[in-house]
Amino acid sequence: MQFAFFSGDIAAIITEDIPYARPTFFVSVPRLFNRIYDILKMKFDADKTPRGDFVRMAIATKMKNLR
């Protein structure tokens, strides 16, 4: 069993911490999950490839189903 701790930089959690640790279980507080979501959403909103279209469609469908 391995443990990884947050480096302190929220922007680096997506690009450095998570790829390095490769967690199968991720414990955090809602504020951090919201920041991660915002970073990923910003990246996929700027992505004009089919991958970005697919992710935007998947998020829209999920949000529609939640309502």
Secondary structure as UniProt FT lines:
FT   HELIX           10..12
FT   HELIX           13..17
FT   HELIX           18..21
FT   HELIX           30..46
FT   HELIX           50..66
//
